[in-house]
Amino acid sequence: MAAYKKIFEGIRILDVTQYLAGPVAARLFVDLGAEVIKVEPPPRGEGSRMLRFSPTDGPKGAPAAYFTMHNRGKKCICIDFKRPEGAAILKDLAKTADVFFQNYTPGVMDKYGLGYKDIAAVKPDIVMCSVSTYGQEGPYAQRIGNDLVALAAGGLLHMMGEPDGHPVYPASAIADHMTAVNAFGAISAALFHRQRTGEGQHIDLALVDCVFNSHDWQLAAYTASNGEIDPQRGGTQRTGAFPYGVFKGKDGYIGIGVFTEPQWEALVTRIGREELMMPEFKSMPGRTQNQEMLKLLIEEWFQTLPNDDEAIRILADELRLPAARLLSVGQFTNDPVMSPRMVQKLPTVNGGEMMVLKSPHKFSKTPPEIPGPAAMLGEQSSDLLRSLCGYSDEHIKGLIEQGLIVESHSS
């Protein structure tokens, strides 16, 4: 088999992001061969570095598990870029980079002299991606936001929960991950454009935009009905569709995504309820109108089976219907089929081991690889400034003494 370079081999990304959306997007580039340099501020680095779940999380100064999850395989430099002298160092690094990736509140990087115009002045073909909650401009740009705010403002929380009940939070950073994937795609597209034209550009990516982008069905219904249909949450079922949601099984819960009439016919025939193929139940509108009664009949059938595994065997394997058990994170991690695709054990800098997420991208010729653990704070500060910027050892020593850069290593 021919040996291929990694897709992003030779691409250098300055990851000046924090917490989740930015670090996750940069992580996807790491696994495809990019050199990602995590830029963190002193004295303690990026905020999630110190976010620990237990006393055993990140012993002996090692990066915490949450930080490691999104920053494994990245090099790390610690620069006080809030000071003009530190901003100058970051600009020197930017001269050697392909991508400058940041997610500070709009205007913050400009205040430090590190906005797009400033970076493009020293590296005209740079691709800068700026992630924020509401976008770089507009009346909401300066509002502080996060995953929860984006889910609320982007209309997704409104769609979660019982129809007449309280909206519910999914307890998973959906907005951040939506934005991370969009950032990965946008940066990749900008790099492709640069390859063809030699032009860099600025990407303005908003969490709220990425969340609202998921409302394809809802917006289509709203506009097609001239505003008469304003989609609402449907509880355990998708609004306007049945059976398309969550059902109580013998052991736990089962998700069923039946959409077409042939699928419905196969289901009701198998459970011995052929009368449900009558016109008032066969069509999607009819099934939706009678969903409470139909839901009970399906759940009653589940109770006649020995366990949920048998239910999934019938639904997914025998009838070839869209169905799956609802798995917890722990159940997924221990599943012999699911886990190997997305979970990998990784050595940590202190000699331990932890489970990390693998890339969801499965390429046949350029498979993703995790290059290593998360770095200590500023672990490569001296090496990067020496090799990329040509700083002398004496210059670097002076920067350390002034507190402009920080460097630490595992013992």
Beta strands, then each sheet from edge to edge (+ up, - down):
strand 1: 12-16
strand 2: 35-40
strand 3: 75-79
strand 4: 99-102
strand 5: 127-132
strand 6: 201-206
strand 7: 244-248
strand 8: 253-257
strand 9: 323-325
strand 10: 343-347
strand 11: 353-357
strand 12: 405-406
sheet 1: 6+ 5+ 4+ 1+ 2+ 3+ 12-
sheet 2: 7+ 8- 9+
sheet 3: 10+ 11-
end
